[in-house]
Amino acid sequence: MSLLEVSDVTVRFGGITALADVTCSVESGEIFAIVGPNGAGKSTLFNLISRFCEPDSGDVRLNGRSLLDRAAADMAALGVARTFQNIDLFETSTVLQNLLIGRHARRQASFASQIVFSPAVRREEIAHREAAERIIDFLDLHAHREQRIAGLPYGTRKVVEVGRALAMEPRLVLLDEPASGLSPEEARDMRFWISDIRTELGITIVMVEHDMGLVSAVSDRVLVLAEGRVVALGTPAEVQSDPGVVQAFLGVGAEPEA
């Protein structure tokens, strides 16, 4: 059984079909990329998986269980974390504080015990801080630990947002254009982080990305969408050699029908 399964999903917004009968699956431990030209339906599929929109038909399952009866607020508890194309961090808080916010889903102490700061709450707080420090070590954020987000360069903010997602200790992380807006050097570093998230932390990754160099370097399989439909699904080499993919991205290469 696959970790994540999308089955015959169709999503319509008014008279526009954003996704049409899309089916794919993601295996545990896999790095799975979703690519396609603008308007292909990538963001809609991502929002569907993370429960920010509803399908008109079809199903989305995590470990064999449908997610359609779950809200976006439930996803962290189910082991699913997400980043966003437009960075969504607390600007006036420090890097450490933002990572600790990512630990919220792991808090178990009752509200009353937190008010009195009981010994159990103190132990839990220490554990959360240790977990945040491990993320700082993993992503090499030591130099920015106590800096406020508002004062950080864009590339560092991207890494912090990935760190906040990892602080949730997910089994599946959804990365929305992790290399968007990064310099070539920063994109190269992001490539290493993504590989290490899988190999060192054992986390399954699904990402939407336009940087095909990054996709080719780290992905096990790639789903190509165009106009809401699946054009190709396979390894990076397989999809790059698919004539339908060339036409979807460039609008050229297809032979006219006789």
N, C-alpha and C positions, 0 to 999 in steps of 0.2 A: 504493500500500500504506500502510495506517495505521501509525502508530508503535506503538500498543498495540491489541490485539484480544482481546476476551473472547467466546468462541463457545460458546453452548449450555451454559453452566456450571450444574451442580447440585451443591450441597453439603449433606450431611446430617450432623447430630450426633445419633446414636442414632435415635430415632423422629421427630426434628424436622427439617424441611426448611428450612434457612436461606436457600438460593438455589435457584430452580427455573427452569432453562432460560434463564438470563440471557445476553443478547447485547448487546454495545456495542463501539464503537471510538473511539479518540482520535487525532486528527490531530496531526502535528508542529506545534508552535507554538500549540496550542489551550489554553484554560483550560476544563476539563471538571469540572463539579460533580456530586456524587452526593448526593441528598437523599432524605428520607423520614421517616416517623414512627419512634419508638422501636421496635426489633425488626424493622425493615424488611429487614435484611440488609446494611446499608451497611458496617459494620465487617467483616463476613465477606468481602464483595467486596474491600475494601481489603486485608485480610489475605491473601486469595488472590493478588492481584496482587503483593504484596510477599513472597509465598512463606512466610507463616506458617501456612498451612493448605492442605490438598489438596482438589481437587474429586472428587466421585464420578463425574462425567462432564463432558465438555467440555474446552476448551483455553484457555490464555492465551498470547498470542504477543507478543513484542517485536521489532519490525522483521522480522516474518515468521517468527521462530524461537520454537518452543515454550519456555516457561519451566518446564514441569512437571518437567523433569529437573534443575532448578537449585534450590539451597537459598537461604534468606534471606541467608546470609553471602556469596553470590555477587552479590547485586544491586548493590552499590556498584561493583564492577568492570564491570558491564554498563551503568552510567550511570544507575542508579535510586537516588534518595535518598528518605528518608521522615522525617516528624515524627510525634509521637504525641500523642494526646488528653491523656494524663497525661504532663506534661513529664518527659523522661528525660535530664537533664544531670548532669554531675559537680559536686555541690554544693560541694565544698571547693576546686575549681579555679576559675581566673579565666575571664572571658569569652574572652580570647585563647587560653588553654590549651584551652578547649572547642572553639574553632574549629579549632585545630591538630589536635585529635583527629579532626575531620572530614576532615583531609588524609591520614589513615592509608592510605586506599585508593589514594592517588596516590604513595605511597612506592615507590621502585624499588631503592634501595640494599640490598645484602645485609646479613644480620645481622652478619657478620664485619667489614664495612667500617664499620658503625655503631658497633661496639665500639671500633674504633681512631679513629673520627671522621676518616675520610679526607677529602682535598680534595673528592672528589665528593660525599660526604655533607654537607660544609659548604655546598657550592653548592646542594644539594637543600634543605637546611634553610632557607637564605636565601629560596629560591623559595617554600617553603611559608609562611614568615612573611609574605612579600610578598602572597601570595594571601589569607591571613587578614586582613591589613591592608586589602586591597581590599574584603573583605566588611564590615569595620568601617566603612569609608567609605560603602559602599553603603547599609547599614542604620542609619547615623548612631549608632553605638555607641561613639563616642570617649570619652564621659564615663564609660563603664562598663568600658573596656578592661582595666584591672587589678583590677577588683572581683571578689570571689568570688561565685559563683552564689547561695550561701545568703543573701547580703545584698541580693539584687536583688528588686524588686517583681515580681509575677506577670506583668504585661504585658511587662516587659523580658525575662523568661525566655523567654516565647513567641517574641520576636524573635530571641533568641540561638539557640534551637533551629532556627528557620528558617535562621539564618546557618550553623549547623553543617552542615545539609543542603546549603546552597549551596557550602560549602567543598569538598565532594566533586566539584564541577564536573559535576553530573549533566546529562543531557539530558531526564530526566523526574523531577519531584519530586512526591511524594505528601504532601499536607498534610491531616492528620487533625484536623478541627475547629480551624482556625487562629484563629478569633475566639472560641472557647469561653472564658468567664470574663473576657473583656475588657470594659472600660468602653466606652461609645459613642465616646469620643475615640480610645481605643486601637484599637477595631474599624475606625474610619475610617482610621487610620494603616496598619493591616494591609491594608486595601483597596488603598492606594497601593503598599505593598510587593509585593503579589501582582501587580498590573498591571505594575510595573516589572521584576519577575523575568522576565516574558514579553517585554516590549518592549525592555528594555535588555540582558538576559542571554540572551534567545532560548531560554529553558527552557520546555518543555511542563509544564503543571500539571494534576494531577488532585486534587481535594479533596473530602472529606466535610465538610459544613457544615450547621448548623441556622439560621444567620443568613441569612434570605432576602434581606435588604437587601444584604448582601455578595455573595451568589450572583447576584442580579440585576445588580449593578453591574459585576462583573468577568467573569462566565462567558460563553463563546461558546455552549455547549450544556449542558443539564442532564438528567441521568438521574434519574428518580423511581422509587423502589422502595417496595413495600408488601407485607408478608408474603412477602418473598423473590422477588417477581415484578416485572417491569418494568411500570410503570403508564403512563409517558410518557417520551419522549425528544425533545428539541428545544431551541429557544432559550428563554431565561427567559420571554419573553412568551408563547410557545406553551404551555409547561407550566403557567403560572399560570392560563391560560384554559381548561385541560382539565378537564372535569367530573370525570373519574376522579381527578385530583390533589386536587381539593377534597374529594372523598369520602374519599380515603386519609388526608388530614391531619385532617379535621374530623369524618368519619363522617356527613356530611350532603350533600345536594345531588343524590343519585342518585334518579331516578324509579323507583318500583317496577314490576316487570314485570307485564304484564297476564296 
